[in-house]
């Protein structure tokens, strides 16, 4: 197995292994919001991992994390959890883009090649 191939499979394994971790973090966030900040939890639509998980819930979750909506709530535990989720998300997306870059580049080249013909 070449070095590039090994790197690919290691990064792929990290992505797959990180999914259960992400679900645990999301569950912890929902529980924390429901128990200590019920008004904010209601504003977010009372999300849960399985039940009441409509398509817009993911957008609200990422908005909450990336715009740091936790800060006005003055909850150090919630802020720490949100900061971890923010860093986790950025790392996950970076690895995902790195792994999918060759595919995306190939699609771009094929598309440009078809248009250029």
N, C-alpha and C positions, 0 to 999 in steps of 0.2 A: 504494500500500500504506500503510495507516494505521500509526501508531506502535505501537499494541497488537499489530497483526498482525506487524509487523517484529520486535518483541520476542519474540513467540511463536516465530517461525521461527528466530531467532538462538539462543534457548534450546534449541529442539528440535535444532538443529545441534550445539550444545555437547554435549548428551546423547549423540547418535549418535557424535560424534567421540571422546567420552571412553571408549566401550566398549573399543576396542583398547588404549587406555592402561591401563584397569583390568586387562585380561587380561595385559598385560606386567608390571604390578605384582604380580599374583597369581603369575605364573610365577616372577618374581624371588624372591618370598617362599618359594615351595615349594623352589626350588633352594637358597636360603640355609639353610632349615631342614634339608633333606636332607643338605647338605654339612657344616654346622657344629653342628647340634643334632639328630642322628639319633633320639635317644630321644623328643624332643618331636614330631618328624615322624612317628614310629611311633604315638605317642599320638593324633595327629590323623587317623590312618588312612592315612598315606602318600598324601596327595591329589596329583592331577595335573590339568592343565587338561582333558585329553580322556580318557585312560585312568584308571580308578579314580576316577571323579568321580561318586560316588553322591549322592543327594539330601541326605543329612545332612552332607555335606562343606561345603556352603555355610554351614550353621548354625555348624559348628565354626570355619570361617574367620572369620566375623563375630564370634563369641564371642572368638576369639583376638585380633582387632583391637580390639574395643570394650572388652574387660576388661583390655587391655594385658598379656596373658600373656607378652609378650616381656621384660618387665622383670626377672623372676627369672633369665633366661638371661644377663644381663650382656653383651650384644652390642650395642655402639653402632650398628653398621651395620643390624642387624635392628631395633633400636628406632627408628632414623630412618625406615626403610622402613615400619614399622608406623604411625608418626605421620603419615607422608604418606598412607598408605592410609586412616587414620581421618579426616583432614581431607577427603580426596577423597570418601569415602563420605558424609560429612555434607553436603558441597556438592551431590553428585549427588542425594541424597534430597531436599534442600531444593528444588532446581530441579524435580525430578520432581513433588513435591507441589504446587509453585506452578503447574506446567502442568496438572496433573490436578485442581486444586481446583474449577474451573468444572464439570467433569464430575461430580465427587463431590458437589458442592453440588446440581447438577441431579438426580442420582439420589436424594439425600436429600429434596429437595422433592417429587419425583414419589412417592416412597415415602410421605411424610407426607400428601400429597394423596390418595393412594389409600386410606390408612387413615382419613383424616378424612371421607371420603365416606359 
